[in-house]
Each structure stands twice: as structure tokens, then as C-alpha cells.
Amino acid sequence: MHRWLKTPKAIILAPLLLALTFILACGGSATAVPAAAVPAVPATGVPAVKAAPAATAVPAVKAAPKANATAVPQMMRPPAVAAATAAPQAKVVPAPSGIIPEAGAKYGGVLKTNSGTPGTWDVNQSPSSSVMGPVGPRLQGLMKMSPFDEGKTLLPGLATSWEVSDDGLLITFKIRDNVKFHDGTTMTVDDVVASWTRIHAPREGEISYRETWFSRINEVKAVDRSTVQFVFSEASAGILNFMASDWNSIFPKSVLEANNNDLKTLIDHPAAGPFKFAEIKAGELIRYEKFEDYWNEGLPYLDGIELHILGAGAFPAFLVGQLDTKQENNPENFELALEKGIQGYRAVVPDTHSMFFNLSVKPFDDVRVRKAMDLVIDRVDLEIAMAPVAVPGMGRWAPARSAWALPEAQLMALPVFGTDMEAKIVEATALMTEAGYPDGFKATMTVGSPAVISAFSVYAQAVLKENLNIDLEIETLDWSVWIARARETQFTVTVGAAFTTLHDPSDFMNTFWRTGGAQNWSDWSNAEFDGLMDNVDTEIDPVKRREFVYQAYEVLEREMPSVVGGWRVDGHMWWPYLHGFPVRGPTLGRYVYFDRQTIWLDK
């Protein structure tokens, strides 16, 4: 047993780990793979909610899915993640009518799942599934990652087709005719331009968490009544994958203008997805109903969606059948669910639980202090502390078990993964002494409220005090308050999360560490790193691109802008009578397939 686990401080984690069994991180949902009978034809949508009408031709609940229903993998340990890919090779995408409804799917019924109350209703101003989950059913973008093949194919949504110029500097979209928004107005190219300008070029004082993704967009312009062009300063690797993210929804220009581009408090703002907001009961329920004018004929199947705000009571409610599906991260809960014949999956996603520093404040402006703190955090002991919710930093600067992580031999050669803790403590103490802190120091460490974050903060507090006499007083904040303060670097040192959508370095590395990155909570800026990321973003050759990624890791290792605690393990469960639940693919994170338009109930 490791030395830290023999100390009294280890006792702190016992009740914490028990609490994790019942506490969710950011809320949200997952994705599913429809039946093989469904053709790989595009569309998008979001399930809605009604006063819970009965499903059409509702048979009894079955012990297992029918043979022609969605093929669902058994629950598993977090799998290896496949390499991120560049944008599809096809330059022109045909204009299909949308997703062809699944043969034999049943219409009707209300999907019941869990949620939290979002701190904002504006997905453009949030990085978190605590917002995407409650808002997602109404959203719709120009294109979408296919729920039929784990996101490997891009499908048309509010655009029927797109064409990429030979030099990659121009992408032209043909916009679908007669698309209705939930307020009854008809979508035009002006709505597309207004929505995308807000995403890629927010005005002074506005927030766009996806701005980093689209920094190479010079202009979004309407060419005619059915055509919108995106003009780029330089080509970007995989840009279409980023454009297909569920975050990039289209909203009515009139609504954006009437609210000064700020939808944070506009609970019922319209979009063009498969479900229309119906009501909210504070602290109890968020309800959506089927959008009858949804453009994709035959979808969605459901009459509505109920998002129940249950907190720690969500898993017990799911286990007794009060919920149809639930996001779940705790492996013990998965085992309990398996015993009941419940289905689901778990996967490592590109969300990091990390320690971030205010680099303008002593002592955290000194890289020697940051490296010393990183050294004494034993990743093996940390695995015990974070086991229910994360893989503890085993990918280092990339998601654990990701194709972008360093090869294992190279990874294990890093000092932080050394097994001689005594030697690491000696080295860390020398760094602290050299920096002028031989006796340690005191500081306040702010922490986001979810228990999944607390696991890392409590462990770090204990080992830093024991090994380096760094006395960190924990200040716990509500999650929405933490996000707001982190964005302004209003902390000395903090433990929280940063989230991205794709297992692609142009996503997670730019978001977490590039100058001005949307979740660069340490507000770190390094010209060498930014230059390497420019190469990562524009290099099409996968071998050369990986070389640039590894060089960028070396800069991170040298400068230590944050201490990566772990990479989140995300999971979802559903009862066998639920069909069409898309399972997130190996290149995707948590923030996809929130529309639930392919889900149907056989009960």
C-alpha cells in the first residue's frame, strides 16, 4: 500500500467516494446507435415532451431488444480511443431528405431522464453538459455527426449539402427550404449568418466558448437566398467535424437581435430542432414536446421528453424504472444495473479534471513551484481517489487511452509517473527551496462543487500538505459560479474541469492551453506552443501532425500551466425497451446527440 494511503488523511476520501455513487458531474446525456435497418441518411432533431401520452401500440416491456432493434454493446471498461480524423474526403455532399425512419419503430410516449437546472440557457456561452443536456432537444445546426456510425459520417441538417474549395479556404452550404423555427417563423440565410457570426466573431463583451475552434473563419456571408459561404484565412484540418458539433445551433436572427445576442435567461428561446420547449417547474422538471413542424419527415418518434431534476436520487429512481435512461459514471452503479439487465456503455472523454493556477500571483508564477506540486501527486494513489469518475492523468496532456496520448513507454518515462515517491519528494522539495519556499506556503484553493471534482481536490490538499507543507484551504463554489470566476481567472489556485467535444488536439489542446483558449483557466500564453498548434490545426498529413502534437506536449511538460488530475470516464444506461440510443464513438466526447430524435420506446 502506498505511503499516503497509510496516513490519516486517506480517511477523508472514504465518505467522498461513497458520495460519488449518487452524484452526477455536469448532467447531460449520451448517444446511441440506431438499428442496422436504418439507412445512413442524414438529419437532425431533438425529442420533445407532452403531457405524457401513451405510446402507439404499446406492448409490454421486453426483457431484451428485438432482433432488428439497436445493437447495444454491453457495459465495459473505458475503451481505447481511435485516432481523430480529418474532414471527410468527399467535396460535395448530396442533398438527402433526412433520416429515413426506422422500420418497425413505435411512435408516441414520453422519454423520462434526469437533468440539473442550468446556470445559463445559452449554449454559446457555456462549455458544460449541464447546459447542453437541458437545452439540447431544441437545437439544430447545418450538419450533424451521424448517430448510425458513431460520428464517422457527417450528415446534412439545416443545410442540404456543402462544398469545400480545393484550397480549403471556402465552404459553401446550400440551406434547406421551408424550415420552421419553434416560434413559427421560417429560417432564412440571414438567420444562419447571424447565428454563425455570433459563434466565430463575438462582439466586445460577448462570450463564445467555440470561438477558438473557428478562429480561421474570416467571414460568414449570404450569397443568395439559399446559399451561405464560410471564408477562411487558411485551411483547417477536420474543420467540418467541428462545424457539425451540436453546439453550433441556428437561431432566429430576430430573437438574437431582440436579446442583444444573449440567450442566458431566455428559457423558451426557439430553434429548429425536433423538440420544442414546453415548461419548467423550478427544481422539479424541464419538459419538451414534439415539434410538429420539424423538417425531417417521420421524426422524432417520441411525443415528448421529461428531464427530472433529482440530484442524488436519480440513480435509485432509474433503478426502479422511474427513468428510462440516465447518465452514469460510477462503476459500482453500472454493476448493479447489469444485474437488472440494463444496457449501457462507458468511455473516456476529452474532459479533464485538473488544477489550474493564477500565473500572475506568487508563488504560482514560478514554474518550479508548479512542477513540484505536480511531482508529489502520486498517480497510482490518485487512481484510487478518482476511480469512480476518471482515469487519473494516464494520457498526461491527451485523454487517457487516446490515440493522441504518448506511447506507454514514453509516457511512463516521464518523471511524474516514476514509482519512487521518496525520490520525487526529494526532487520536489529541492525545486521548492530553489524557488524560495523551503517551508511551503498557504493559499486558498477554489473548487467547483461536483463531487467528481472534489475527489481530486481533497487528495491534492492532503498530499501537498504532507509532502511539501503547502497548506491549501478549500473554498467550494456552486458550479455556475466557479465557471464564471474561472473564466476571469478570479482565483489563486483552483481545481475544476475543462470540457471539449472531440478527441482531437485541435479541440482539447487549443481549448485548454492556447492563448485566449475558451477554457484556458490558467490564462497561460506561450508563443512557441501557439505556433505549434497553428501547425497542428493546418497540417493534413497525420504523421507530421502527430509530430507537432508531441512537440507541443514537450512545451506543456516544461512550462506546467496546469496539473492534469484525470480524464473523465463518461457513461450512460438505458432500459432494454428503449431503442435507437446512439453510443458515442471513439472520436467523440460527451456533447453530441442530445436531440434524442432517433430514440423510441417499446413499452
Buried (B, 14 or more C-beta within 10 A) or exposed (E): EBBBBEEEBBEBBEEBBEBBBBBBBBBBBBBBBBBEEBEBBBBBBBBBBBEEBEBBEBEEEEEEBBEBBBEBEEBEEBEEBBBBBBBBEEEEBEEBBBBBBBEEBBBBBBBBBBBBBBBBBBBBBBBBBBBBBBBBBBBBBBBBBBBBBBBBBBBBBBBBBBBBBEEBBBBBBBBBEEBBBBEEBEBBBBBBBBBBBBBBBBEEEBBBBBBBBBBBBEBBBBEEEBBBBBBBEEBBBBBBBBBBBBBBBBBBBBBBEEBEBBBBEBBEBBBBBBBBBBEBEEEEBBBBBBBEEBBBEBBBBBBBBBBBBBEEEBBEBBBEBBBBBBBBBBBEBBEBBBEEEBBBBBBBBBBBBBBBBBBEEBBBEBBBBBBBBBBBBBBEBBBBBBBBBBBBBBBBBBBBBBBBBBEEEEBEEEEBBBEEBEEBBEBBBEBBEEBEBEEBBEBEBBBBBBBBBBBBBBBBBBBBBBBBBBEBEBEBBEBBBBBBBBBEBEBBBBBBBBBBBBBBBBBBBBBBBBBEBBBBBBBBBBEEBBBBBBBBBBBEEBEEBBBBBBBBBEBBBEBBBBBBBBBBBBBBBBBBBBBBBBBBBBBBBBBBBBBBBBBBBBB
